[in-house]
Each structure stands twice: as C-alpha cells, then as structure tokens.
Amino acid sequence: MPRQREVLVLNASWESLNRVSLHRALTYLVGERAEIVDRVPGRTIRAAGTHWPVPTIVRLVRYVRVQVTRRPVRCTRKGVLRRDGFRCAFCGRSGADTIDHVLPRSRGGHSGWLNLVAACRPCNSRKADRTPAEAGMRLLTAPRVPASYQVGWVQLTVEETHRLRRAQEQLLN
C-alpha cells in the first residue's frame, strides 16, 4: 500500500476545502478541531501513548467561512491545467499534463492566462515553436482569465468521492 501523504479536509458542511499533510491532519485531530470521516484500514499511528487511525478524509468540527477574493488570479501551471479541465486545447483528449504558449515565447508571447493552454505531450511536441496556424492545428477552446473560484477548488479523485459517499451514508443510517 502506498504511503499516505495527503489528507482531504472537509468543511463542517461537507464541502472540500483543501488537502493537508498527514501531520497537519493529526494536529487537527489532537486539537479536536476535526473528526475522522474515512481512514486507512488496519493502519494506526502511535503518538503520546495513544493510537490514532491514519485518516484519508477529515471534517472540521466548526464551519470555516471561505472568503472569495476578487483580486486577479495568479497564473500558474496547475491553474491553467485546472482551468482547461486537464483537456488538451488542440485535440480535446483528457489527461493533458503540459502547458503550451499559443504565441511562442521566442516570438514575444507572454506567460499569462490569455496565452497559455493545456496540451497533451504529442500535441505540444507537434506544435513546437510555432503558432497553431503554422502547425496546422486549431484551438478547440480559447484561453481566458478564470474566476478565482475556478482554479482554487479541490478536485476530488474518484476514490475520494466513493469514500465520502460511504461515510455520508453511514452517518445517515
């Protein structure tokens, strides 16, 4: 089994807030600021003479108000990939893991929201140091500046979604 590195943190209202390290999650639990929603079966951590289950999902006991900022969102690689839904802007395949400058940097293109798109490795290599028109490719989605909430959210994995549903069903039964 892979080593547990991150723990999903839910607000008291069951909304996903972020992911934290296992150490940070344990400080929430010890300080009684969170409760365990889901854990790794059969694994515990010994600390201060007690045994703690290894959490995969924790829920805060008190509601934390999340402030939505109106300031411009900083352009990052992860933000571009999230904005485009991890889909290649050229072929539409999911699983894009690189970003591409629409107007190459060598030709004066900047590294901002309006010049960056998510791209799969084959399309990124095919386009190379050319514009999409020169490479005979077209953009399926135009680059845009996202709202702050569109790049700051925590995307749940399929496994986390199933675990969360199971935990909610157990709570209701």
N, C-alpha and C positions, 0 to 999 in steps of 0.2 A: 504494500500500500504506500502511495506517495506521502511524503512528509507534509503535514498540514502547515500551510504558510499564512493564509489569509482567512479571515472570518467575516461573513456578511453581517452588517449591523442594520437592524430594522428600527424604525421609529416605533413609539408606543402604538401608533395607528397602523402598524404592519407595512409601512412604506419603506422601501430600501433607501438607506442613507448613503452608505459607503462600505468599503472593505477596510479592515484594520488587521494589524498583525495579531498573531495568537497571543503574544504578550500583552498587547493593549486590551484585547478582549478579556483576558483574565483579570486585568486591573478593574475593568467594568464590573465583572462578576464579584470579585473580592470586595469592592466598594459598594456592592448591592445597587449599582446603577443599571444593571442589565440582568436578564434571565436567559437561560439556555432554551432555544427553540429546537435545535437539532444538534446532534453530536456524532462523533465518530464511534461506531460500535466497538466496545471492548478496549478502548484506549483511555487511559487516565494520566493525569499529571499530578505528581506529588509536590506539595508546597506547604510549608509551615505546618507540617504534621497532618494535613488533610489531603484527600484525593479529590481532584476536580476532573470531570469528564472533559474530553477535548471537544470544544464546540466547533461547529461549522457555521451555525447561524445563531446570533443572539438578538434579543429585542430589548430596547431601552425601557426601563420601568416608567419614566416620566417622558411626556411628549416634548420633543425638541422642535422649536419653530425654525423652519428653514427659510432664510431670507433670500428672496430672488433679487439679484442685482441687475441694475440697468446699465452698468458700465460695459464698454466693449469687451468681448471675449478674446483672450489671448489666443493667437493661432498656434496650435501645436500639432504634431504628427497624429497623436491619439485623437485629438479633436476633429481633425479632417476625416480620419477613418470613421469616427462615430457619426459625424455629420452625414457622410455618404452611406452609412449603414453597412460598412465593410463590403460594399459592392464596387466593382470596377466601373469607372465612369466611361470606359471605352467599349467593353464587351458585355457588361452587366452581370458577370459571374460574381457569386458571393465568395467571401474569403479573401478579399483584397488585403494585402499586408504591406504595400508600399504606397508612397505618395508621389505624384508627378506634377511638375510645373507645366501648366498649359503653354505659357510662353517661357522657353528655357531661360535659366539664369544667365547663360552665356550671351543671350540676346537682350538682356536688360529686364527680364522678368523678375518680379519680386516674390518673396516668400510670404504671401498673405492669403487670406481666405479666398479672394477672388481669382487667384492664380494657381491654387493647389486643388488637386482632386485625388481621390483614392484610385489605385490601379493595381491590377494583378501583375505579377512579375513578367509574364510573357508580353502583355501589352506595354508595360513600362519599358521593357527592352526593345520592343519593336518600334516604339515611338522615338526612343533615344533622345538625341539633342535636336529634335525638330519640332515644329508646331504640328498639331493634329492634321491640318490640311496638307502639309508637306509629307506627312507619313501616310496619307490616305486613310486617316481614321477620323471618326466624328465623336463628339462628346454626347453621351446619352442624357447626362444631367449637367446643367450649367452650375459652376461654382457660385456659392453665395455665402454671405456672412450669417451664421446661425444665431439664434437667440441663446442667451446664457444657459437656459434650462435644457437645451438640446444637446449640449456636449458635456454637461456636468453630472448627468444622471448615471446611476449604476445599472449596468446591463446584467441581468441575471442569466446564469447558464441554465441549460435545460435541467440539469441535475438539481440545481438550487431551487428551481421552480417546483419540481416534484417534491423535494424535501419540505418546502414551505407549505405546499398544499396539504401534505400528510400531517404536518404539525397543526395546521389550522383545523383540519378535520378531527384530529384527536382532541383539540380544545373544545370543539362544538359538541362532541359526543359525550 
